[in-house]
């Protein structure tokens, strides 16, 4: 359908590369505007990351995938955007969500692959040097296992039935 995923027709050649002429500052400015425009209520203003962390839990697949794409645009292919990546990665629950292999949290092939791209992007960014060594090991283990890894036997039989 051409919505960010290659469809074999060659019209998504730069699927994994974000437009190089968009500066990190402009990227983060646009990211922050999502929260400024959509995150206001009478109690407090929610940040973009807060809003997106709510959307990533949606039962509507397209909303989840779009949310992963926004996170991916901040992290992947922007190795020097450690401040932008830090805003996202330091949000409570973000890394736990990305590293979770719980099939109930993300069951789609596309979602698992986007999560994998994001985790790999964190490892390839300057942010890696700011992370605790135990977190880096978890990220490396996730990448080594690949996007479709199913933890030891639990739930693995479902695929055979």
C-alpha positions as CSV (number, residue, x, y, z in Angstrom):
1,X,0.0,0.0,0.0
2,X,3.0,2.3,0.0
3,X,2.6,3.6,3.6
4,X,6.3,3.5,4.6
5,X,7.0,-0.1,3.8
6,X,8.5,-1.4,0.6
7,X,5.9,-2.8,-1.8
8,X,8.3,-4.3,-4.3
9,X,7.6,-1.6,-6.9
10,X,10.7,0.3,-6.2
11,X,9.0,3.5,-5.1
12,X,10.2,3.2,-1.5
13,X,14.0,3.0,-2.2
14,X,14.9,5.2,0.8
15,X,12.7,3.3,3.2
16,X,15.3,3.2,6.0
17,X,16.9,6.6,5.3
18,X,15.4,9.9,6.5
19,X,15.7,13.0,4.5
20,X,19.2,14.3,5.2
21,X,18.3,18.0,4.6
22,X,16.0,18.0,7.7
23,X,18.2,19.1,10.6
24,X,18.1,17.5,14.0
25,X,16.8,20.8,15.4
26,X,14.0,21.0,12.8
27,X,13.1,17.3,13.4
28,X,12.9,17.9,17.2
29,X,10.9,21.1,16.7
30,X,8.3,19.2,14.7
31,X,8.3,16.3,17.2
32,X,7.7,18.7,20.1
33,X,4.9,20.4,18.3
34,X,2.9,17.2,18.3
35,X,2.6,17.5,22.1
36,X,2.1,21.3,22.1
37,X,-0.8,21.0,19.7
38,X,-2.4,17.8,20.8
39,X,-1.4,17.4,24.5
40,X,-3.2,20.3,26.1
41,X,-6.0,19.6,28.6
42,X,-7.1,21.5,31.7
43,X,-4.8,19.6,34.1
44,X,-1.5,19.8,32.3
45,X,0.3,19.7,28.9
46,X,1.4,16.3,28.0
47,X,4.6,15.9,26.1
48,X,4.8,14.3,22.6
49,X,6.4,11.2,24.1
50,X,3.6,10.9,26.6
51,X,1.0,11.1,23.9
52,X,2.9,8.6,21.7
53,X,3.3,6.2,24.5
54,X,-0.5,6.2,24.9
55,X,-0.9,5.6,21.2
56,X,1.6,2.8,21.0
57,X,-0.7,0.7,23.2
58,X,-3.6,1.2,20.8
59,X,-5.5,-1.9,19.7
60,X,-5.7,-0.2,16.2
61,X,-2.7,-1.6,14.3
62,X,-2.3,1.4,12.0
63,X,-2.1,3.8,15.0
64,X,0.6,1.6,16.6
65,X,2.6,1.3,13.4
66,X,2.4,5.1,12.8
67,X,3.6,5.7,16.4
68,X,6.6,3.4,15.9
69,X,7.4,5.3,12.6
70,X,7.5,8.6,14.5
71,X,9.8,7.2,17.1
72,X,11.9,5.6,14.4
73,X,12.2,9.0,12.6
74,X,13.7,10.5,15.8
75,X,16.2,7.7,16.5
76,X,17.1,5.8,13.3
77,X,19.5,7.4,10.8
78,X,20.2,10.3,13.1
79,X,23.3,9.2,15.0
80,X,24.1,12.7,16.2
81,X,20.6,13.4,17.5
82,X,21.4,12.1,20.9
83,X,19.3,14.9,22.6
84,X,16.3,13.9,20.6
85,X,16.8,10.2,21.2
86,X,17.4,10.9,24.9
87,X,14.0,12.6,25.2
88,X,12.4,9.5,23.8
89,X,14.5,6.8,25.4
90,X,14.5,8.3,28.9
91,X,10.7,8.4,29.0
92,X,9.4,6.0,31.7
93,X,8.3,2.8,30.1
94,X,9.8,3.4,26.6
95,X,12.7,0.9,26.8
96,X,10.6,-1.6,28.6
97,X,8.0,-1.5,25.8
98,X,10.6,-1.7,23.0
99,X,12.5,-4.6,24.6
100,X,9.3,-6.5,25.5
101,X,8.8,-9.8,23.6
102,X,5.3,-10.1,24.9
103,X,3.2,-11.2,21.9
104,X,0.1,-9.5,23.4
105,X,1.9,-6.1,23.3
106,X,2.9,-6.4,19.7
107,X,1.7,-9.2,17.5
108,X,2.2,-7.9,14.0
109,X,5.2,-8.6,11.8
110,X,5.5,-4.9,10.9
111,X,5.4,-3.8,14.5
112,X,8.0,-6.3,15.6
113,X,10.3,-5.1,12.8
114,X,9.8,-1.4,13.6
115,X,10.6,-2.1,17.3
116,X,13.7,-3.9,16.1
117,X,14.7,-1.0,13.9
118,X,14.3,1.4,16.8
119,X,16.3,-0.7,19.2
120,X,19.1,-1.1,16.6
121,X,19.0,2.6,16.0
122,X,19.5,3.3,19.7
123,X,22.6,1.1,19.6
124,X,23.9,2.8,16.5
125,X,23.4,6.3,18.0
126,X,25.6,8.5,20.2
127,X,23.1,7.8,22.9
128,X,24.6,4.4,23.5
129,X,27.4,5.9,25.4
130,X,25.0,7.6,27.8
131,X,23.2,4.4,28.7
132,X,23.9,2.1,31.6
133,X,26.0,-1.0,30.6
134,X,23.2,-3.4,31.6
135,X,20.7,-1.5,29.3
136,X,23.2,-1.7,26.5
137,X,23.6,-5.5,27.0
138,X,19.8,-5.9,26.9
139,X,19.6,-3.8,23.7
140,X,22.4,-5.9,22.1
141,X,20.7,-9.1,23.1
142,X,17.5,-7.9,21.5
143,X,19.2,-7.1,18.3
144,X,21.2,-10.3,18.2
145,X,18.0,-12.3,18.7
146,X,16.3,-10.5,15.8
147,X,12.8,-9.0,15.4
148,X,10.8,-12.3,15.5
149,X,12.4,-14.0,18.5
150,X,10.0,-15.9,20.7
151,X,11.3,-16.5,24.3
152,X,12.2,-20.0,25.2
153,X,9.3,-22.3,24.3
154,X,6.6,-20.3,26.1
155,X,4.0,-19.5,23.4
156,X,6.2,-21.1,20.7
157,X,3.7,-24.0,20.2
158,X,1.1,-21.5,19.1
159,X,2.9,-21.1,15.8
160,X,2.6,-24.9,15.1
161,X,-1.1,-25.3,15.8
